[in-house]
Amino acid sequence: MPANPLSNAEVKNYKSSLLKDEYSLAEHFKNLKALYSSFLLNEKQLYEFEYQIELERTRQDYLDEKQQSKSEADDLRLQFKQLDNRIIAAEQKLIRGLPDDLELMEKLIAEQESIVADQQKLNDADKELTGRITSTDIAHGKALEKIEQAKRNRLPALLSRFEAYHQEIDRHERAVKLKVRLAYLIPLLVIPTVLDYLSVKAGLSLTLDNKNYGILRHYIFFISLITIQLFAGEKLTRYLSKFFSHSYLQSSVMNLENLLRKNIETTALLKRENNLQTKEV
């Protein structure tokens, strides 16, 4: 596993290396897989960043709701205190005895009824607020569990996606190697065969007295075959490897470059949306 996430500079260096002959076919494919492995770290960082932001959003929403509930609870306590003062005032009036004035009596009774009604309203509001606070706590716990579960589910999916990338690279590497071997046989066999045929036509492959010595008559073929193998085999193999692999390697690294750009843009967008200049979450 690479130690550092993928950078744009690494992608550019790899694209430049495809135009040179410094690396073999196996090295190009190995380096491509290494780039994808590095990009896996970028995706892990993005997923972790998204997880932290979602966690912070959930926590902030929870704190906002708790603050709202606290404000309502403080308001209810004030109303209960005011109600207590009204109850005390009513009790003090009763201690002094019932008034003889009928109008004052009716006002006292109305006040007591109002106190009872307001007390019931406050009790109902307190009960509703207590239930809402409990629901908020439960919902917050479920939201946290949902976020954690989503995080646990994303990692296997992410690893599976990058395993598919590697398998695709391996599959193309095997296909290119097979094409190179088959294509290499064409000049390796055709050129010696043509030279041998021309030499026979020119009478250069005939032995003394035109005796037929079988396979020895085709020494031009074997000399040409060995010469190609010794002096042109490696260059020809490199040329064919580059010819058959260049298109795929170019398209694959361009796909990786697009994925990296999307990763960077998504990270930058998340920071802007959450007013982050650096990774503060």
Secondary structure, DSSP 8 states (H G I E B T S, - for coil): --SS---HHHHHHHHHHTTSSSS-HHHHHHHHHHHHHHHHHHHHHHHHHHHHHHHHHHHHHHHHHHHHHHHHHHHHHHHHHHHHHHHHHHHHHHHT---S-HHHHHHHHHHHHHHHHHHHHHHHHHHHHHHHHHHHHHHHHHHHHHHHHHHHHHHHHHHHHHHHHHHHHHHHHHHHHHHHHHHHHHHHHHHHHHHHHHHHHTTTT--GGG---GGGGGHHHHHHHHHIIIIIHHHHHHHHHHHHHHHHHHHHHHHHHHHHHHHHHHHHHHHHHTT-SSS--
